[in-house]
Amino acid sequence: MKIVADSRGRLAAKELFRPGTAFDASFQPDGSIRVIELVEKEVPVVPVKFNKDGSFECRRIMTRAQVVASIRADRDAQ
């Protein structure tokens, strides 16, 4: 599909760009432009207890494998 920008540099394609949707555009090393739809994700809230000395405690402890799995899942979702 070929898309042409108007005089103000705007792109319009109803099939691709729905009104009110956020997109990220970045230049690629080969000279092309990559457009990615930004999807809002639900972020888990972890309660944190702040101590008087300025330190904090987090009751939810994640293992290294859980952190790696979470990063890989987020990377694969894109």
TAMO-V183363 format. One record per residue. N is the residue number from 1. SS is DSSP state (H for helix, E for strand, C for the rest). Layout:
n->N ss->SS
n->N ss->SS
This chain:
n->1 ss->C
n->2 ss->C
n->3 ss->C
n->4 ss->C
n->5 ss->C
n->6 ss->C
n->7 ss->C
n->8 ss->C
n->9 ss->C
n->10 ss->C
n->11 ss->C
n->12 ss->C
n->13 ss->C
n->14 ss->C
n->15 ss->C
n->16 ss->C
n->17 ss->C
n->18 ss->C
n->19 ss->C
n->20 ss->C
n->21 ss->C
n->22 ss->C
n->23 ss->E
n->24 ss->E
n->25 ss->E
n->26 ss->E
n->27 ss->E
n->28 ss->C
n->29 ss->C
n->30 ss->C
n->31 ss->C
n->32 ss->C
n->33 ss->E
n->34 ss->E
n->35 ss->E
n->36 ss->E
n->37 ss->E
n->38 ss->C
n->39 ss->C
n->40 ss->C
n->41 ss->C
n->42 ss->C
n->43 ss->C
n->44 ss->C
n->45 ss->C
n->46 ss->C
n->47 ss->C
n->48 ss->E
n->49 ss->E
n->50 ss->E
n->51 ss->C
n->52 ss->C
n->53 ss->C
n->54 ss->C
n->55 ss->C
n->56 ss->E
n->57 ss->E
n->58 ss->E
n->59 ss->C
n->60 ss->C
n->61 ss->C
n->62 ss->C
n->63 ss->C
n->64 ss->H
n->65 ss->H
n->66 ss->H
n->67 ss->H
n->68 ss->H
n->69 ss->H
n->70 ss->H
n->71 ss->H
n->72 ss->H
n->73 ss->H
n->74 ss->H
n->75 ss->H
n->76 ss->H
n->77 ss->C
n->78 ss->C
